[in-house]
Structures are given as structure tokens and as C-alpha cells.
């Protein structure tokens, strides 16, 4: 095996010049803006961008429709809950009215019974006075 021989300055300079020339050649070989392939790529990119905008608009519309549906469902649940609570309150009022009517009837019967018992007691007392 031979000894390692480092590049000389002129070798490095030549390599750099070749690299610069390769870059320049690649730049010159690029097609211009009026080339059909470039125009085709630009048209394809525009079509992709437009399709992306359409999909984003469709997703946004679907999102708005979903939010509207959820809001309608929430409103319907709230209306059902209010109706259920109103029905429960009406039932409680009806039960309270029945309880009040029953209590009033019981009180009236109690008073009538007390009056009847007093009348019977007074009649017995009067009968006892009359026998004497």
C-alpha cells in the first residue's frame, strides 16, 4: 500500500471549479417558465390547491351542519325536560289540591261529628232534666 497523498491546492481548486460548473449547467438545463412541462406542473399544482380549498369548504360546512344538529338536539332535550318538569309540577299541584280537599273534608266531617255528638249529649242532658 502506498502512502496517503493529500490533495494539493490546485486539485482542490479544480474540484471546486467542476462543482460550480455542474451547478451552473444544472441551472441552465432547467426549463423556462414558458416550457409546457412547467406549465403542466403549475396547472396541476393549481388544481390540487383548488381541490384542497373545496375539501376544506366541505369540511367546514359539514362541521357547521353538525354543530347546528347538535344545537337542535340540545334544544329538543331542553324542551322535553321543561315539559317533563311542568307535567311533574302539575301532578304535584293536583296531589296538593287533593290533600287539601281531603283535609278540609276530614275537618268538616270532624266538626259535623262533634256537633252531632254535642247535640246527642245535649239531648240526653235535657232528657235527664225533664225526668227530674
C-alpha positions as CSV (number, residue, x, y, z in Angstrom):
1,X,0.0,0.0,0.0
2,X,1.2,3.4,-0.9
3,X,1.4,6.4,1.4
4,X,-1.6,8.7,1.7
5,X,-1.2,11.7,-0.6
6,X,-3.3,14.7,0.3
7,X,-4.9,16.8,-2.4
8,X,-2.9,19.8,-3.5
9,X,-4.3,23.3,-3.6
10,X,-4.7,23.1,-7.4
11,X,-6.6,19.8,-7.1
12,X,-9.0,21.4,-4.6
13,X,-9.4,24.4,-6.8
14,X,-10.1,22.2,-9.9
15,X,-12.7,20.2,-7.9
16,X,-14.4,23.4,-6.7
17,X,-14.5,24.7,-10.3
18,X,-16.0,21.5,-11.5
19,X,-18.7,21.6,-8.8
20,X,-19.5,25.3,-9.7
21,X,-19.7,24.3,-13.4
22,X,-22.0,21.4,-12.6
23,X,-24.3,23.7,-10.6
24,X,-24.3,26.2,-13.5
25,X,-25.1,23.5,-16.0
26,X,-28.0,22.2,-14.0
27,X,-29.3,25.7,-13.7
28,X,-29.0,26.4,-17.4
29,X,-30.7,23.0,-18.2
30,X,-33.8,23.9,-16.2
31,X,-36.8,24.5,-18.4
32,X,-38.0,28.1,-18.6
33,X,-41.4,29.4,-17.4
34,X,-43.0,29.1,-20.8
35,X,-42.0,25.4,-21.1
36,X,-45.0,23.0,-21.5
37,X,-43.8,20.7,-18.7
38,X,-43.5,23.7,-16.3
39,X,-47.0,25.0,-17.3
40,X,-48.4,21.5,-16.8
41,X,-46.9,21.3,-13.3
42,X,-48.2,24.7,-12.4
43,X,-51.7,23.7,-13.6
44,X,-51.5,20.5,-11.6
45,X,-50.5,22.5,-8.5
46,X,-53.3,24.9,-9.0
47,X,-55.8,22.0,-9.4
48,X,-54.5,20.4,-6.2
49,X,-54.8,23.7,-4.4
50,X,-58.3,24.3,-5.6
51,X,-59.3,20.7,-4.7
52,X,-57.9,21.3,-1.2
53,X,-59.9,24.6,-0.8
54,X,-63.1,22.7,-1.9
55,X,-62.4,19.9,0.6
56,X,-61.8,22.5,3.4
57,X,-65.0,24.3,2.5
58,X,-66.9,20.9,2.5
59,X,-65.4,20.0,5.9
60,X,-66.3,23.5,7.3
61,X,-69.9,23.1,6.0
62,X,-70.2,19.6,7.5
63,X,-68.8,21.0,10.8
64,X,-71.4,23.8,10.8
65,X,-74.2,21.4,9.9
66,X,-73.1,19.0,12.8
67,X,-73.0,21.9,15.2
68,X,-76.5,23.0,14.1
69,X,-77.7,19.4,14.5
70,X,-76.2,19.2,18.0
71,X,-77.7,22.5,19.0
72,X,-81.1,21.4,17.7
73,X,-80.8,18.1,19.7
74,X,-79.8,20.1,22.8
75,X,-82.8,22.4,22.4
76,X,-85.1,19.5,21.9
77,X,-83.7,17.8,25.1
78,X,-84.2,21.0,27.0
79,X,-87.8,21.4,25.7
80,X,-88.5,17.8,26.7
81,X,-87.0,18.4,30.1
82,X,-89.1,21.5,30.6
83,X,-92.3,19.7,29.5
84,X,-91.5,16.8,31.9
85,X,-90.8,19.3,34.8
86,X,-94.1,21.1,34.0
87,X,-96.0,17.9,34.0
88,X,-94.4,16.9,37.3
89,X,-95.3,20.3,38.8
90,X,-98.9,20.0,37.6
91,X,-99.1,16.5,39.2
92,X,-97.7,17.8,42.4
93,X,-100.2,20.7,42.4
94,X,-103.0,18.2,41.8
95,X,-101.8,16.0,44.6
96,X,-101.6,19.0,46.9
97,X,-105.1,20.1,45.9
98,X,-106.4,16.6,46.7
99,X,-104.6,16.6,50.0
100,X,-106.1,20.0,50.9
101,X,-109.6,18.9,49.8
102,X,-109.2,15.7,51.8
103,X,-108.0,17.6,54.9
104,X,-110.9,20.1,54.5
105,X,-113.4,17.2,54.1
106,X,-111.9,15.5,57.2
107,X,-112.2,18.7,59.2
108,X,-115.8,19.2,58.1
109,X,-116.7,15.6,59.0
110,X,-114.9,16.0,62.3
111,X,-116.8,19.2,63.0
112,X,-120.1,17.6,61.9
113,X,-119.4,14.6,64.2
114,X,-118.5,16.9,67.1
115,X,-121.8,18.9,66.5
116,X,-123.8,15.7,66.3
117,X,-122.2,14.3,69.5
118,X,-122.9,17.6,71.3
119,X,-126.5,17.6,70.1
120,X,-126.8,14.0,71.4
121,X,-125.2,14.9,74.7
122,X,-127.5,18.0,75.0
123,X,-130.5,15.8,74.2
124,X,-129.5,13.3,76.9
125,X,-128.9,16.2,79.4
126,X,-132.3,17.7,78.5
127,X,-134.0,14.3,78.8
128,X,-132.4,13.8,82.3
129,X,-133.6,17.3,83.4
130,X,-137.0,16.5,82.1
131,X,-137.2,13.3,84.1
132,X,-136.5,15.0,87.4
